[in-house]
Amino acid sequence: MLGVEALPGSAAREQLCGRSPPSVPCARQRPPRRARQLEAAAAVAPERQASANGATASDGSAFIRPHLRELAAYTPIEPFEVLSQRLGRRPEDIIKLDANENPYGPPPEVREALAVMPFPNIYPDPETRRLRQALAELHGLPMEHLLVGCGADELIDLLMRCVLDPGDCIVDTPPTFTMYAFDAAVNDANVLTVPRRADFSIDVPGIEAAVAARRPKLLFLTSPNNPDGSLVAEADLLRLLRLPVLVVLDEAYIEFSEERSRVAWVREHDNLVVLRTFSKSAGLAGLRVGWGAFPLALISYLWRAKQPYNVGVAAETAACAALSNPGYLQRVRDSLVEERARLAAGLAGVPYLEPYPSAANFVLCRVGGGRDAGQLRDALAQRHGIMVRHYTKPELRGFIRVSVGMLAHTDALLAALAEL
């Protein structure tokens, strides 16, 4: 059966179990929308009090959609300024290995282009034509298939807003990028969880069963996966593309693998979306530039729904400048891949850590030897100014994730781990 675990708001987390699931689609488990609206209005009404002139008074929360009132906020990584104050260290004395950022930063052409950026007082091109054309030439894909967003996160939310009605379902494969489940909750959707296997590979038969049982609209896959760095096998992807579901393949870390991107596949598969980002390999996390490749039949609706000026002049200028120096991007990529191997080997030498193979710019480690992963994270931060990622979700509570940094960062981390 499909067990239900409550998510924030009205979203529900459903996990595939061993028994035969019911055939009722997820979207039909809820009352009709008009009935839900009347119920919501009835729930809100007592919170409002009539004023003397007949208007209503409220503390403000009465106007919030009911499913959002219990939504847990997404917990982002702390920026340098906050870390500096909390740890009592200068930003330059903090080694930040918790957010998979590129320690080398973007090519020098980016700063040069931003210094002479034209027309910052004029609204940006709502179609980001210059950047889309550069991406089209780089990937051999007509620019009509491409859409740029304020980070790939914006495109994830845009897809959900365009595709999902309240009560519709998505398929999630945890542990993975938590933004999928979060955005589903924001959009009043349900989440069917098909957990990954012990080696973090996806459970293809489990996904097929979930799609057959609940008829979800979206399936999110990350390759390489965050937080472990595993890849989706091509045969598995092709098998899943045969399902009646829109497959969203998140390739945020694809540059660090030996796999080729599947962006060109959107010309052959009407149910495939591929997402990419400039945050990782291009070193532009602070400027928020992501992009996606979409089937033509789908992208026209996204254009209608997106915010008109969603990508600023600085972001498009920086992204175009980054693409102008492919040699720099390749050298940085190669340096990080080489350092990833050295980092993994060093972590394997720590008696209480078990690193997992990774095709991304981070390494996931199981923390053993009677150690508490959260306390290890805190000790590294407070005593050494080294930030690594720890998770509160049960399936990852005993793990830390370490971003690949420069050689000196790896040396400092390994020395600190030896002292703890």
Secondary structure, 3 states (H helix, E strand, C coil): CEEEEECCCCCEEEEECCCCCCCCCHHHHCCCHHHHHHHHHHHHHHHCEECCCCCEECCCHHHCCHHHCCCCCCCCCCCHHHHHHHHCCCHHHCEEECCCCCCCCCCHHHHHHHHCCCCCCCCCCCCCHHHHHHHHHHHCCCHHHEEEECCHHHHHHHHHHHHCCCCCEEEECCCCCCHHHHHHHHCCCEEEECCCCCCCCCCHHHHHHHHHHHCCCEEEEECCCCCCCCCCCHHHHHHHCCCCCEEEEECCCHHHCCCCCCHHHHHCCCCEEEEEECCCCCCCHHHCCEEEECCHHHHHHHHHHCCCCCCCHHHHHHHHHHHCCHHHHHHHHHHHHHHHHHHHHHHHCCCCEEECCCCCCEEEEEECCCCCHHHHHHHHHHHHCEEEEECCCHHHCCEEEEECCCHHHHHHHHHHHHHC
